Amino acid sequence: MKTPYASRTRRLQLASILALTSLVATAAVPTPATRVGDYRTAQSGAFTTASTWEVFVAGPSATAADGHFTPAADFPTNTAGTITIRATHAVTLDVAAILDEVIIEQGATFEHSGTANLTLSNSAAPYELIVQGIYRELSVTGRLAPLLGAQIIVDETGIWQHSANGGSLPTAEWSSSSLLLFDGITDALSLSSTAKLGQVFGRITWNCLT
């Protein structure tokens, strides 16, 4: 069966845009010190399950100097400190959430699905989301919604995987070796609504049959 003309045209247009925007990019990633109120994953699981998380609490001196991580009583929000998804852990989010200062470590996976938005607030930190592992976008009706000024960094080892028909890419700072991966999309025409392709990306891979 021949590929419909409109579909082939869309693929050619997209390929042209991506070829022009896959230039040299850089990303400067801060390394925050551990603070009281920071969260990190204890295991893989749902984002909104408390047992997925540990929280950093103050020690006898009531400061972070002799603090430690302990099992969390709840999941983190934008009122927490740094939120780290650790290497080898996979976390899924399918409900509405407001977050900031999120780090996805190399070897970790964060998956956004469902119909609710993930909002990135604009904190005092120099970033709201650092991707060193995999950010997997599966949602079309729910979207990543950074507030004005929210900074997203896709680091050297970071992979931004877009696996939704339609939707939108984030406006981000893309490292020169970061990977924008289109994977499993079944409707190439739906990408006509995918804005923000005119950015400076690192590497780009199209792994779709359409």
JOTAUR-V999498 format. One record per pair of residues at least 4 apart in sequence whose C-alpha atoms are under 8 Angstrom apart, sorted by the first residue. I is the first residue (numbers start at 1). J is the second residue. Records with the same first field share a line. If there is no record, write none. Layout:
I = J, J
This chain:
3 = 7, 8
4 = 8
5 = 9
6 = 10, 189
7 = 11, 188, 189, 210
8 = 12
9 = 13
10 = 14, 188, 189, 192
11 = 15, 188
12 = 16
13 = 17
14 = 18
15 = 19
16 = 20
17 = 21, 197, 198
18 = 22, 197, 198, 204
21 = 197, 198, 199, 200, 201
22 = 200, 201, 202, 203, 204
23 = 176, 200, 201, 202
24 = 175, 176, 200, 201, 202
25 = 173, 174, 175, 176, 177, 200, 201, 202
26 = 173, 174, 175, 176
27 = 153, 154, 155, 156, 173, 174, 175, 176
28 = 155
29 = 130, 153, 155
30 = 126
32 = 82
34 = 38, 56, 64, 82
35 = 56, 64, 81, 82
36 = 55, 56, 57, 58, 63, 64, 67, 81
37 = 55, 56, 57, 80, 81, 82
38 = 55, 56, 80, 81, 82, 83
39 = 53, 54, 55, 56, 76, 80, 81, 82, 83, 84
40 = 53, 54, 55, 83, 84, 85, 86
41 = 52, 53, 54, 84, 85, 86, 89
42 = 51, 52, 53, 54, 71
43 = 51, 52, 53, 89, 90
44 = 52, 89, 90, 91
45 = 49, 52, 90, 91, 92
46 = 52, 91, 92, 93
47 = 52, 75, 91, 92, 93
48 = 52, 74, 75, 93
49 = 53, 74, 75
50 = 72, 73, 74, 75
51 = 71, 72, 73, 74
52 = 75
53 = 71, 72, 74, 75
54 = 69, 70, 71, 72
55 = 69, 70, 71, 72
56 = 67, 68, 69, 70
57 = 64, 67, 68, 69, 70
58 = 62, 63, 64, 65, 66, 67, 68
59 = 63, 64, 65, 66, 67, 68
60 = 66, 67
61 = 65, 66
62 = 67
63 = 67
64 = 68
76 = 80, 83, 99
77 = 97, 98, 99, 100
78 = 98, 99, 100, 101, 121
79 = 99
81 = 101
82 = 100, 101, 102, 103
83 = 100, 101, 102, 103
84 = 102, 103, 104, 105
85 = 89, 90, 91, 102, 103, 104, 105, 108, 109, 110
86 = 104, 105, 106, 107, 108
87 = 104, 105, 106, 107, 108, 133
88 = 107, 108, 109
89 = 107, 108, 109
90 = 108, 109, 110, 111
91 = 109, 110, 111
92 = 110, 111, 112, 113
93 = 110, 111, 112, 113, 114
94 = 112, 113, 114, 115, 116
95 = 114, 115, 116, 117, 118
96 = 116, 117, 118, 119
97 = 117, 118, 119
98 = 118, 119, 120, 121
99 = 118, 119, 120, 121, 128
100 = 120, 121, 122, 123, 127, 128, 129
101 = 123, 125, 127, 128, 129, 130
102 = 128, 129, 130
103 = 129, 130, 131, 132
104 = 108, 109, 110, 129, 130, 131, 132, 133, 134, 135
105 = 131, 132, 133
106 = 131, 132, 133, 134, 157, 158
107 = 132, 133, 134
108 = 133, 134
109 = 133, 134, 135, 136
110 = 134, 135, 136
111 = 135, 136, 137, 138
112 = 118, 135, 136, 137, 138, 139
113 = 137, 138, 139, 142
114 = 138, 139, 141, 142
115 = 139, 140, 141, 142, 143
116 = 141, 142, 143
117 = 142, 143, 144, 145
118 = 142, 143, 144, 145
119 = 144, 145, 146, 147
120 = 128, 129, 144, 145, 146, 147, 150
121 = 128, 146, 147, 150
122 = 128, 146, 147, 148, 149, 150, 151
123 = 127, 128, 150
126 = 151
127 = 150, 151, 152, 153
128 = 150, 151, 152
129 = 151, 152, 153
130 = 152, 153, 154, 155
131 = 135, 152, 153, 154, 155, 157, 158, 159, 160
132 = 154, 155, 156, 157, 158, 159
133 = 157, 158, 159
134 = 158, 159, 160, 161
135 = 158, 159, 160, 161
136 = 160, 161, 162, 163
137 = 160, 161, 162, 163, 164
138 = 162, 163, 164
139 = 143, 164, 167
140 = 164, 165, 166, 167
141 = 167
143 = 167, 168
144 = 170
146 = 150
151 = 172, 173
152 = 170, 171, 172, 173
153 = 172, 173, 174, 175
154 = 158, 159, 160, 172, 173, 174, 175, 178
155 = 174, 175, 177, 178
156 = 175, 176, 177, 178
157 = 177, 178, 179
158 = 178, 179
159 = 178, 179, 180, 181
160 = 179, 180, 181
161 = 180, 181, 182, 183
162 = 169, 180, 181, 182, 183
163 = 182, 183, 184, 185
164 = 184, 185
165 = 185, 186, 187, 188, 190, 191
166 = 190, 191, 192, 193, 194
167 = 191, 193, 194
168 = 193, 194, 195, 196
169 = 194, 195, 196, 197
170 = 196
171 = 196, 199
173 = 200
174 = 178, 200, 201, 202
175 = 201, 202
176 = 201, 202, 203
177 = 202, 203
178 = 201, 202, 203
179 = 201, 202, 203, 204, 205
180 = 201, 202, 203, 204, 205
181 = 204, 205, 206, 207
182 = 204, 205, 206, 207, 208
183 = 206, 207, 208
184 = 207, 208, 209
185 = 208, 209, 210
186 = 208, 209, 210
187 = 191, 210
188 = 192, 210
190 = 194
